[in-house]
Amino acid sequence: MIQRDASTISLWQGNIEPFQPTMMADHNATYDVVIVGGGITGLTTALLLQEAGKRCLLLEANNIGFGTTGGTTAHLNTVLDTSYDQISTNFSKEDAGLVRESVGAAISLIQQNIERFSIDCGFDYTDAYLFAQDEKQTEALDIIAKAAREEGINITLQDHLPVSFHFTKAYKFTNQAKFNPLAYIYGLARAFEHAGGVIVQDCRVIEIHNTRHIKVDTTLGEFTGMNIVYATHIPPGINLVHLRCIPYRSYALAVRLADNSYPDALIYDMQEPYHYFRTQVIDGKKYLIAGGEDHQTGHHENTEQCFRNLEAFVREHFKVKSVDYKWSSQYYEPADGLPYIGNMPGQPDNVYVATGFGGNGMVYSGVAAMVIRNIILGKHRATEKLFNPNRIKPVAGFTNFVTHNADVVKLFFGKLFPAHKLTELAELAPGEARVVNYDGHRVALYKDEAGMLHAVNPVCTHMKCEVGWNTAEKSWDCPCHGARFDAAGRCLHTPADRDLEHLDITHDLSDVEEQVHR
């Protein structure tokens, strides 16, 4: 089992051991490309560039697979959350075709990597079913199907589903796929190292200085590179892309079925939010993976209820023997429906970003890797313009990057808080948390299972929004831009790159009284 950016454990993370790098980084070297982020986007990008002759260094703040790649449900789709008719409307018919071509190439890239490097990750091509359950959904489904067919996707009308759901209309899409994402990226990591690439784990980027070369300050010292790629799902610091990406959380279950009726397909309804299902074999065991209950990060008071709702929905339609895993994960919806891939807005040409993948991160990761590789190699393609983050005009005051976060004010520096008073205010049970008012200050409190109280400043270190408690994952989540912190305030998820301020709690009343009278 490996660590992840939440208190729950995903199916993938519960069935794999930590990755152990074999190469040592050289602090005196100048790398051609420094890639930040050890998920599928970062590792795919790193491998492509290393094989293209670039000397690459990959930095991961925690462990490989810590973030969203370890929390995905791992659907590989050419039929996307942003439908082709929407892409044609927001961009053009030609751009819709370019997107279709790009995501198809991304799935092919995954298959090729699996074959080249003999990666055992349960990859299979499979059919996908999308079905409607009322008249309004049926009308929307017909539009989606028509546009997909025009883009060359093999789609056929169906009179049955591989699951027992009521439906008014259903379509089947062929040549979709599924896999084990962590087993896959471990294979990429080994191939990257074999090609001469270097991976450094537990290495958080703190600040960058872009002069003739990029100086990257990290928790393990300074590294130097000619280019830097932020593959952190959403980049740290403050940038225009944060204003164009909305953070969402999605919930998933991996269950065993009593009747062994596992569907051999990808299945999607059209509810709002929609539900999705598939089957995966891990270590000889079959699991039904179900997902749904999506909502904006930090905008749901009782996230544990999302798990309960999803489980009730699954039990209504399947004969559940056991719920073996439950987890949630984060994704970012782009403002216009397509990812932002390429040069960072307001930054020099050697700073790159890949973000805003929506619910299709597994395929857009490959698209991002190919787009960024081509840009760095000087091979300009039409996709460079289509996904260019600079297709949106920079806003004054939002072009600073990374270094802005170094100036967050310590509002409580040196102040002691009395445990007894905070306990009275919060009235917390073990495992609960709350933001309370004390002596004119807002204090985020968490009581652990042993009854100990932990206090942090609830002001997010990204852009100073106030965090809220996520009951399901036991984390402090920012509702503005999706930064997340554990119960003790440790940063789990960008765009923040610094921990919440820790507040000192004393059980000695004289300490507080002495400080008050100073």
Secondary structure by P-SEA (a helix, b strand, c coil): cccccccccccccccccbbbbcbbbbccccccbbbccccaaaaaaaaaaaaaccbbbbbbcccccccccccccccccccccccaaaaaaaccaaaaaaaaaaaaaaaaaaaaaaaaaccccbbbbbbbbbbbccaaaaaaaaaaaaaaaaaccbbbbbccccccccccbbbbbcccccccaaaaaaaaaaaaaaabbbbbccccccccccccbbbbbcccbbbbbcbbbcccccccccccccccbbbbbbbbbbbbbcccccccbbbbbbcccbbbbbccccccccccccccccccccccccaaaaaaaaaaaaaaccccccccccccbbbbbcccccccccccccccccbbbbcccccaaaaaaaaaaaaaaaaaaccccaaaaaacccccccccccccccccccccccccccbbbbaaaaaaaccccccbbbbbbcccbbbbbbbcccbbbbbccccccccccbbbbbccccbbbbcccbbbbcccccccccccccccbbbbbbccaaaaaaaaac
